[in-house]
Amino acid sequence: MTFGEIMQKGKSFGQEILKLSSRDIRTGIYQNRWKYLWAIPLILIFFFNFREHVNGFFSYGPHQFEPSFMDFCLYLFKGKVFTLPDPHVKYEIPIMWLTTQMYALYIIGSYPSDDRTRLGQQYLLRCTHSTSWYLAKMIYGIVSIGLFYLEILVIAFL
């Protein structure tokens, strides 16, 4: 096999990934549009819970504190700090962080599993490289999670 043949094969592989990933992005986001819309009330509930938490925390002092956009983002994505187990300290599960991550996982994971049982089977069988089908799903996952977090940031900014 010559270098030109390898480059031609690589070009068709790249074109195939581009076609499959553009199809996945269009179809996946369209099929998950209601899931993205249901994320809006979820994030708003978290935002109002955060404001209530902040107002309750600062209501006893003379300070007036208005939380900023970054305060909400840090509160939503902080997770849990690792600590050594102590029987006298109550362990708190970060519900907002866990719910946000699980909902993002649900949005990302639902489309590839549904697509594999539907029309995606035909694409998987007919594409020249099965690896390109999986890479297109990975690209879809990256774009989808970026869109979900962008939605969170836009809601928090407004």
C-alpha positions in Angstrom: 0.0 0.0 0.0 1.4 3.4 -1.0 1.4 6.6 0.9 -1.2 8.0 -1.4 -3.6 5.1 -0.9 -3.2 5.5 2.9 -4.0 9.2 2.6 -7.0 8.5 0.4 -8.3 5.9 2.9 -7.7 8.4 5.7 -9.6 11.1 3.8 -12.6 8.8 3.3 -12.4 7.8 7.0 -12.5 11.5 8.1 -15.3 12.3 5.7 -17.3 9.4 7.0 -16.8 10.6 10.6 -17.8 14.1 9.6 -21.0 12.8 7.9 -22.0 10.5 10.7 -21.2 13.0 13.5 -23.2 15.8 11.7 -26.1 13.4 11.4 -25.8 12.4 15.0 -25.7 16.0 16.2 -28.7 17.0 14.2 -30.8 14.0 15.0 -29.7 13.6 18.6 -30.3 17.2 19.6 -33.7 17.2 17.8 -34.7 13.9 19.5 -33.6 15.2 22.9 -35.1 18.7 22.5 -37.7 18.0 25.2 -35.0 16.8 27.6 -33.1 20.0 27.1 -36.3 22.0 27.8 -37.0 20.0 30.9 -33.5 21.0 32.2 -34.7 24.6 32.4 -37.1 24.1 35.4 -34.5 21.8 37.0 -31.8 24.5 36.9 -34.3 27.2 38.0 -35.2 25.2 41.0 -31.6 24.8 41.9 -31.0 28.5 41.3 -33.9 29.5 43.6 -32.7 27.0 46.2 -29.3 28.6 46.1 -30.7 32.1 46.5 -32.7 31.0 49.5 -29.7 29.3 51.0 -27.6 32.5 50.5 -30.3 34.8 51.9 -30.8 32.6 54.9 -27.0 32.5 55.5 -26.5 36.3 55.4 -29.8 37.3 57.0 -28.4 37.5 60.5 -25.7 40.0 59.9 -25.6 43.6 58.8 -24.1 42.6 55.4 -26.2 42.6 52.2 -25.0 40.0 49.8 -26.2 39.6 46.2 -24.9 36.3 44.8 -23.2 36.5 41.4 -23.2 34.3 38.4 -20.0 32.5 39.5 -21.3 31.9 43.0 -24.2 29.9 41.5 -21.9 28.0 39.2 -19.5 27.2 42.0 -22.4 26.1 44.2 -23.9 23.9 41.5 -20.7 22.2 40.5 -18.8 22.0 43.8 -19.5 18.4 44.4 -18.2 17.0 47.7 -14.8 17.7 49.3 -13.1 14.5 50.3 -12.8 14.0 54.0 -11.9 11.2 56.3 -14.9 9.3 57.7 -15.9 10.6 61.1 -18.7 9.0 63.1 -19.6 12.3 64.7 -20.1 14.2 61.5 -23.1 13.7 59.3 -22.3 12.9 55.7 -24.2 15.1 53.2 -24.7 14.0 49.7 -24.4 16.9 47.1 -27.9 16.4 45.6 -27.7 19.3 43.2 -24.4 18.2 41.8 -25.5 14.6 41.6 -28.8 15.4 39.9 -27.2 17.7 37.4 -24.6 15.1 36.4 -27.1 12.3 36.2 -29.4 14.3 34.0 -26.5 15.1 31.7 -25.7 11.4 31.6 -29.3 10.7 30.8 -29.4 13.2 27.9 -26.2 11.9 26.4 -26.8 8.2 26.9 -30.4 8.0 25.7 -29.7 8.9 22.0 -26.9 6.4 21.2 -28.7 3.5 22.8 -31.9 4.4 21.0 -30.1 5.0 17.7 -28.4 1.6 17.9 -31.7 -0.2 18.0 -33.2 1.9 15.2 -31.8 3.5 12.0 -28.3 3.5 13.5 -28.0 -0.2 12.8 -28.1 0.5 9.1 -25.4 3.2 9.4 -23.2 0.9 11.5 -23.5 -1.9 9.0 -23.1 0.2 5.9 -20.2 2.4 6.9 -16.8 1.3 5.7 -15.2 1.6 9.2 -17.3 0.7 12.3 -14.8 2.8 14.3 -16.1 5.9 12.6 -19.7 5.1 13.9 -18.4 5.0 17.5 -16.2 8.1 17.0 -19.3 9.9 15.7 -21.2 9.0 18.8 -18.3 10.3 20.9 -18.3 13.6 19.1 -22.1 13.7 19.6 -21.6 13.2 23.3 -19.0 16.0 23.5 -21.3 18.4 21.6 -24.3 17.4 23.6 -22.7 17.8 27.0 -21.3 21.2 25.9 -24.8 22.3 24.9 -26.2 21.1 28.2 -23.6 23.0 30.3 -24.0 26.0 28.0 -27.7 25.9 28.7 -26.9 25.9 32.5 -24.6 28.9 32.1 -27.1 30.9 30.1 -29.9 30.2 32.6 -27.6 31.2 35.5 -26.4 34.3 33.7 -30.0 35.6 33.0 
